[in-house]
Amino acid sequence: MLFGLRKCKSKFLIVLFIFLPHRIPIIFAKKIYMGKIKGTIAANSLRRVEAEKKQRLIFNWILVILAMLLYYNTIFNYFSLDDNYINISNEQNVQGIKAIPEIFTTLYSDNGEQAYGYRALTRATFALEYQFTANSPYNPYISHGINLLLYILAALILFRVLNRLLREYNPWFAFLIVVLFIAHPTHTEVVASIKNRDILLHFLFAFLAIMQFIRWVDRDKMIHLIIGMFYFLLALISKETAIVEIAVFPLVLYFFTDISKKRLIAFVGISLGIIVLVFGLRMLLLPATNRVYSFMENPLVFETNFVKRIATGFYGLGFYLKLLIIPFPLLYYYGYNMIPIVGFNNVWVIFSAIVYVGLFIIAIMKLKEKKLISFIILFYLVHMSMYANFVKPVPGIVADRFVFFASLSFAMALVWLLFILFKVKPTRGIVGSGKITGLVLVVLAILIPYGYYVHYRNTQWKTLKTLYEADMIRLDNSVKANNLYASDIITRVNKELAKPVNPYKFVIKMINKAEEHFLKAVALDSSHVASINSLGVIYSRIHGNQALIREKGYIKQDRLEEAEKAHQESVDYFKKAIGYFQNALKFDPKNGSSFYNLGNTYEMQQQWDSATYYYQKEIEADGPTVVSMSRLSNMYYKSGDIQGAIQENEKLIQLFPDSYQPYINLGNYAFVANDTTAMLSHFEKAVKLGAGGEVSGFLASYYHNIGDTKNAAYYQDISTKAVKNKK
């Protein structure tokens, strides 16, 4: 009785205790007391839920701020590597919204020689952008901003999914995983390169799908399965590599839900159905793919030794492990000869094979117990299987962007290890402030070098020039990198040489640097036709052409001795160029570019017959094009075959009815023949087809001279707009 009285605080209970039989007040008091305990527990639980909601909100804001701090400077970048797939040089994107139907019925890349990929949704986002930003001075900054927003959104979705998958874990566990994922430097290529939006969309839709599939199991509502499959479809049409998620989704459901085996099998069947539908429709409705890798892109394509292929695959997988642990240096490209073709006698291959086989064994051993480490390893292995070069070769052999998904496994494994090292139980519950503080400090210590390198690497992605120059010092053995860097230099040289005041002597150092890197590419791969051709172009269109310009200038000034010297220089330059082009044809006897360059070289030397021969060979090799047929017609004209020139332009009109070039050619012929009526007719047709510029300016001048002010004003307006757009 004393126990009952001591525990009861209410005066009402004391009264009951005195006046009622002794067992009744004790029972009643205990019931009220237990009710208070339950109420207290419920209140504490509610407070805990509210506290966790508040904590998650704070975590979300921290993630947003972290991503912004790391990547805000990408917004001020310009177009860079491979952005020609999506910027103004892409003929589909410049059409804006009206191009979307065509985008969904064509391949990702189709340049005549190669046709591959289906990333319709990604391309559609760029078309929509161009619809509203075509004439904006802030493009491509808007595109970079959208990439950053997608990255932030992907991180927030990831955090939300991890909170559900790891709901039995401390909230700090999921948060620190996403922090390390966001900050990993290998993501710079994905975020800073506008073209790599396809990876961001793939990631975003894949995790939105996971979210819905989890809800389907948790809530047992079919609508979530349907929505999840829709997100999976969006991932597939964002980037075809999303097919790998067919293995990831079942893993997630197995490890983090109580889904039955029967439902899991049915789920896999539905997922396979989606894949069959997408790729089946693609085969039926789209052109056949033709993705051919060159030796410099991936020499494994030409490797017949199966053992070496597997060994080199493990070499690449070891490279990815190193890149995740020590993400330095980051490079925009690798390819031949950065990653060697090796056998199993290579120490790095042996180490990599042992690690990967060991990881696989651990994952299988812990699979039945549904241990988190098993999921982490399997998630990593599934995504890296796409880039191992075992079954299908990948461009560049390896690439920084290929570890984007795998870096999530790395972040999860690192946080898991940190919790073990600091003896912090990752399951829910109160964590000692000292322990969690120490753990967070370690993560912050990792973030400092990560953040610095990410921020610095973003600036290197600012333009093609800054990217090539930053990485070239570490890509000395890459054939493609040397070729790309030299080609970019020549592009800038040609822009300078096109200016009214000839800056040849001021860009000679740039020309020499380009030649140095083309020669390096050829030294690494003596059969690299593109670099051999480019060396020839340097000596024909740059050095040879500049010598001709000097010769003409000296003749005008009556400096005949210097003119003769310049002429001899041009002969020597052209001879060297021809040697390069003919050497390229030894490695590729049907190389159209080599034939075209030979034709152009002979044309500059006014050797019309030789030029005609090689332009014809170029058309035989690559098929008719506007440029090659136009050049050929002009060779006929200059060699005196006027009728042949006219007929070639008439063929050109039939094959390319939207081209203005044949009308310009015919107009020029009529001008020389003093056929004013024909000249005006041809030039006016050329302007209607978009010639603009010089042609419309000529027409404006002509009509002004004959007093036709109306037509003069009309063509002058077109000319002015053309010049403005060109700038």
TAVENDA-V414971 format. One record per helix or strand of 2 or more residues. SS is the DSSP state (H for helix, E for strand). FROM is the first residue (numbers start at 1). TO is the last residue. If there is no record, write none. Layout:
ss=SS from=FROM to=TO
ss=SS from=FROM to=TO
This chain:
ss=H from=2 to=7
ss=H from=11 to=19
ss=H from=22 to=76
ss=H from=83 to=85
ss=H from=93 to=103
ss=E from=109 to=110
ss=E from=115 to=116
ss=H from=120 to=133
ss=H from=141 to=165
ss=H from=171 to=183
ss=H from=185 to=192
ss=H from=194 to=219
ss=H from=222 to=236
ss=H from=240 to=256
ss=H from=261 to=285
ss=H from=299 to=302
ss=H from=306 to=325
ss=H from=347 to=365
ss=H from=372 to=387
ss=H from=400 to=403
ss=H from=406 to=421
ss=H from=433 to=460
ss=H from=464 to=472
ss=H from=479 to=497
ss=H from=504 to=524
ss=H from=529 to=556
ss=H from=560 to=587
ss=H from=592 to=604
ss=H from=608 to=622
ss=H from=626 to=638
ss=H from=642 to=655
ss=H from=661 to=672
ss=H from=676 to=688
ss=H from=693 to=705
ss=H from=709 to=726
